[in-house]
Amino acid sequence: MQIIFFGTPEFAVPSLQQLISHPAINVLAVVTQPDKPIGRKQKLTAPPVKTVATEHCIPVYQPDSLSKDENLLEKLKSYMADVFITAAYGQILRQTVLDIPKLGVINLHASLLPAYRGPAPINWMLINGEEEIGISTMFSDSGVDTGPVIDTMTMIPDANEDAADLTQRMSIVGSDLLLESLLKIDDALKVLEDNDYAKVKEQFGKPQQGYDGLHVSRKLAPFMTKDLGKIDFTEAEIYYSSPNHRQAFFSYSKPNTAKNIHNMVRGTFPWPCTFTLIQGEKVAIIETQLIEDDTEINNGNSLKPGAILRTDNKNGYIFIQTQDGILQINRLKPAGKKEMKASDCLNGFRLKEGDSLV
């Protein structure tokens, strides 16, 4: 099978490596995002997918806007690829691109479609505390993650798994699922007369169903924004919305409980990170944990949300009262400083047990 691979971040690397190493698949070229400045020194850095492709002497293209690059579109047509593969590429493919390969475009998406369509499904699945998650392969159409589904794989997240850890785990599972989907389609093509690509797409693609019945929190997985993870322990609710004015319907709230704050921390790490204001200063909440038995920590106290119930200087933990439940905070990061133990951070603010974070 002749393919062109579209992908950018680490999430796409295992998939590209699997496809490169398989004898039944020939990766003709790779399309990825342009190099970007990274870090404090703003060093121009290649996307991870480009690094892998270059190591295997595969041609790499990095358009600012794929749909507007007429020369590149003509070049892609000249490859006569059977299919394009997308895995976290970072640009929406217009119909002019979708129509180029014989079989169309197959996308690897990190959710059980139709739930969590959009660019940040892993983050939003964790934010919402989903107990069953998964990954899908699908034929792309002109919508955003709306095309027919080929295969799915169900997964169970760990209670303390953050978005960085889950992304890495799903990238491995996804690479296996993608390869499985491609190989069975390739086998089907070999036995069909005249390589009837339309018939194969119809055979393996199942139209998505049930989207209209999903709760608004599961309809979309929009881009993350810097202010998404703000937590005010005194507020009764946590509010969620999309930065896209076309997605105004994507707005909901949840009780400001220890569990929901913990899920927000998991889902927003490593970016944009959940944060709160301590003495007016922004402090990122890097790592938290839920308490199974809080009777010893609470000790009969009835303190207001945001109060410091206890500090564990040996392990560096602090225990905070929320609107419902106690939250163990392990790591904090004040603005402009390094990540540190939560108890060390409190010492820097001269806060002690009984004081309030807000």
ChimeraX attribute file (.defattr): number of C-alpha atoms within 10 A of each C-alpha:
attribute: neighborCount
match mode: 1-to-1
recipient: residues
	/A:1	17
	/A:2	17
	/A:3	22
	/A:4	22
	/A:5	27
	/A:6	26
	/A:7	25
	/A:8	26
	/A:9	17
	/A:10	15
	/A:11	24
	/A:12	24
	/A:13	24
	/A:14	20
	/A:15	26
	/A:16	24
	/A:17	15
	/A:18	15
	/A:19	20
	/A:20	19
	/A:21	11
	/A:22	12
	/A:23	8
	/A:24	13
	/A:25	17
	/A:26	15
	/A:27	22
	/A:28	17
	/A:29	20
	/A:30	25
	/A:31	25
	/A:32	26
	/A:33	23
	/A:34	17
	/A:35	14
	/A:36	12
	/A:37	12
	/A:38	11
	/A:39	9
	/A:40	6
	/A:41	7
	/A:42	9
	/A:43	11
	/A:44	12
	/A:45	13
	/A:46	17
	/A:47	19
	/A:48	17
	/A:49	27
	/A:50	25
	/A:51	15
	/A:52	17
	/A:53	21
	/A:54	12
	/A:55	8
	/A:56	12
	/A:57	10
	/A:58	15
	/A:59	14
	/A:60	19
	/A:61	17
	/A:62	17
	/A:63	15
	/A:64	12
	/A:65	12
	/A:66	20
	/A:67	16
	/A:68	11
	/A:69	11
	/A:70	10
	/A:71	9
	/A:72	16
	/A:73	15
	/A:74	11
	/A:75	10
	/A:76	20
	/A:77	13
	/A:78	10
	/A:79	15
	/A:80	15
	/A:81	21
	/A:82	17
	/A:83	22
	/A:84	28
	/A:85	25
	/A:86	28
	/A:87	25
	/A:88	20
	/A:89	21
	/A:90	14
	/A:91	18
	/A:92	13
	/A:93	20
	/A:94	14
	/A:95	13
	/A:96	10
	/A:97	17
	/A:98	19
	/A:99	16
	/A:100	21
	/A:101	19
	/A:102	16
	/A:103	22
	/A:104	20
	/A:105	25
	/A:106	25
	/A:107	23
	/A:108	27
	/A:109	29
	/A:110	29
	/A:111	27
	/A:112	21
	/A:113	25
	/A:114	22
	/A:115	23
	/A:116	26
	/A:117	22
	/A:118	19
	/A:119	21
	/A:120	20
	/A:121	27
	/A:122	25
	/A:123	27
	/A:124	27
	/A:125	26
	/A:126	27
	/A:127	24
	/A:128	15
	/A:129	18
	/A:130	14
	/A:131	12
	/A:132	12
	/A:133	20
	/A:134	21
	/A:135	23
	/A:136	22
	/A:137	31
	/A:138	28
	/A:139	24
	/A:140	23
	/A:141	19
	/A:142	13
	/A:143	12
	/A:144	13
	/A:145	23
	/A:146	19
	/A:147	22
	/A:148	22
	/A:149	25
	/A:150	24
	/A:151	18
	/A:152	21
	/A:153	17
	/A:154	12
	/A:155	16
	/A:156	10
	/A:157	18
	/A:158	11
	/A:159	15
	/A:160	16
	/A:161	14
	/A:162	25
	/A:163	24
	/A:164	17
	/A:165	15
	/A:166	17
	/A:167	19
	/A:168	16
	/A:169	14
	/A:170	22
	/A:171	22
	/A:172	16
	/A:173	19
	/A:174	27
	/A:175	22
	/A:176	16
	/A:177	20
	/A:178	27
	/A:179	18
	/A:180	14
	/A:181	19
	/A:182	20
	/A:183	15
	/A:184	11
	/A:185	19
	/A:186	18
	/A:187	12
	/A:188	17
	/A:189	17
	/A:190	12
	/A:191	10
	/A:192	12
	/A:193	7
	/A:194	8
	/A:195	15
	/A:196	15
	/A:197	18
	/A:198	11
	/A:199	13
	/A:200	16
	/A:201	17
	/A:202	12
	/A:203	12
	/A:204	18
	/A:205	16
	/A:206	15
	/A:207	14
	/A:208	15
	/A:209	13
	/A:210	9
	/A:211	17
	/A:212	9
	/A:213	9
	/A:214	13
	/A:215	12
	/A:216	15
	/A:217	20
	/A:218	20
	/A:219	19
	/A:220	24
	/A:221	21
	/A:222	20
	/A:223	15
	/A:224	20
	/A:225	14
	/A:226	12
	/A:227	11
	/A:228	20
	/A:229	26
	/A:230	22
	/A:231	21
	/A:232	19
	/A:233	25
	/A:234	16
	/A:235	13
	/A:236	16
	/A:237	17
	/A:238	20
	/A:239	15
	/A:240	15
	/A:241	18
	/A:242	19
	/A:243	14
	/A:244	10
	/A:245	9
	/A:246	8
	/A:247	12
	/A:248	10
	/A:249	12
	/A:250	20
	/A:251	12
	/A:252	14
	/A:253	12
	/A:254	13
	/A:255	15
	/A:256	22
	/A:257	21
	/A:258	23
	/A:259	21
	/A:260	19
	/A:261	26
	/A:262	25
	/A:263	27
	/A:264	28
	/A:265	31
	/A:266	31
	/A:267	30
	/A:268	27
	/A:269	20
	/A:270	14
	/A:271	16
	/A:272	17
	/A:273	24
	/A:274	26
	/A:275	26
	/A:276	19
	/A:277	16
	/A:278	16
	/A:279	11
	/A:280	9
	/A:281	12
	/A:282	15
	/A:283	22
	/A:284	23
	/A:285	28
	/A:286	24
	/A:287	22
	/A:288	25
	/A:289	21
	/A:290	19
	/A:291	15
	/A:292	8
	/A:293	9
	/A:294	14
	/A:295	11
	/A:296	7
	/A:297	15
	/A:298	17
	/A:299	9
	/A:300	9
	/A:301	11
	/A:302	10
	/A:303	16
	/A:304	17
	/A:305	23
	/A:306	22
	/A:307	22
	/A:308	23
	/A:309	24
	/A:310	19
	/A:311	21
	/A:312	13
	/A:313	12
	/A:314	7
	/A:315	11
	/A:316	17
	/A:317	22
	/A:318	25
	/A:319	27
	/A:320	27
	/A:321	26
	/A:322	24
	/A:323	17
	/A:324	14
	/A:325	17
	/A:326	27
	/A:327	24
	/A:328	22
	/A:329	22
	/A:330	20
	/A:331	20
	/A:332	24
	/A:333	20
	/A:334	19
	/A:335	12
	/A:336	8
	/A:337	9
	/A:338	8
	/A:339	16
	/A:340	15
	/A:341	19
	/A:342	27
	/A:343	24
	/A:344	17
	/A:345	19
	/A:346	19
	/A:347	10
	/A:348	10
	/A:349	12
	/A:350	9
	/A:351	15
	/A:352	17
	/A:353	14
	/A:354	15
	/A:355	15
	/A:356	19
	/A:357	22
	/A:358	14
